[in-house]
Amino acid sequence: MIPSDRKVDKKKVLNILFQSDVKLTAQAYIKEIKEQFSLSFFEAKKILQQLIDTQELSYHYLYGTTYVEKSFLRPISITKNFILTPPGFQGRPDQSNIGRKNIEIIIDQGISFGSGRHPTTQLCLAAIDFCFFEKQMVDFNKNLPGADIGTGSGVLAMAMCLSGLASCKAYEIDPVSINEAKKNIALNHLAKKIQVIEDYMKEDKNRFSIISANLRFPTLKILSDIISTSLNKNGIAILSGVREWEKENLITVYSKKGFELVWQQDEKKWSGFVLVKKI
């Protein structure tokens, strides 16, 4: 419970923010708390300040506007098995969840995409969780590498390697993202497993066991031939960056390349997919 003159369920307060389809400024969030719990403006503001003070939430400045978001100043559970942790965090995340792997991925919150804030990153991590742990779809005996196209912060490549993948090629063309990915990979002691390639992904016939790509639909459509050719039979494609209204088009494009949809999930009007190459 959040301490105040009136008892308010913290989980319900947080869900206002976490389930919102749009980013909320402090004023907008206070207004929602005020209206949903019949509080005064000052009571609602006090609740928000307590959540900021305890690092449940933090302010995030973006394009000239300050928003309230989930705080990444301490470990955050993104999926059942993945926890994003800031560098140098003193203390350990909750390890009490029986049956969970509690895989920590250290992420320095730079400007590259893949910090964990965006729904598409969370969908990709949920898809990796599904493939590696829930369904155990990856054949580690073949020892084939994986690939991450447009790696950004490097989080997806790191998640796959920390889950048991022998190695991963992380493709990126943005210089800032390249530097941040290399830094994060080093922080997680994965430099020997992950190779950051400063280029677009080229066709590499039947080379990979799994490919992740968190990119917009037009780019995923263009990449469908390369992804299909580069995966071995029964290889896995983890895709996101697709709007809900685009997902049927993406499924159609990849079905024509011989892929079968085995997992699909939506989050805040974004969609994520796991597809298996059957041809």
PETA-V72011 format. One record per run of one state. SS is the DSSP state (a for helix, b for strand, c for the rest). FROM is the first residue (numbers start at 1). LEN is the number of residues. If there is no record, write none. Layout:
BEGIN
<<SS;FROM;LEN> <SS;FROM;LEN>>
END
This chain:
BEGIN
<<c;1;1> <b;2;1> <c;3;5> <b;8;1> <c;9;1> <a;10;9> <c;19;5> <b;24;2> <a;26;12> <c;38;3> <a;41;13> <c;54;3> <b;57;6> <c;63;2> <b;65;6> <c;71;5> <b;76;2> <c;78;4> <b;82;4> <c;86;17> <b;103;4> <c;107;12> <a;119;16> <c;135;5> <a;140;3> <c;143;3> <b;146;4> <c;150;5> <a;155;8> <c;163;5> <b;168;4> <c;172;3> <a;175;13> <c;188;6> <b;194;4> <c;198;10> <b;208;7> <c;215;2> <a;217;14> <b;231;13> <a;244;12> <c;256;3> <b;259;9> <c;268;2> <b;270;8> <c;278;2>>
END
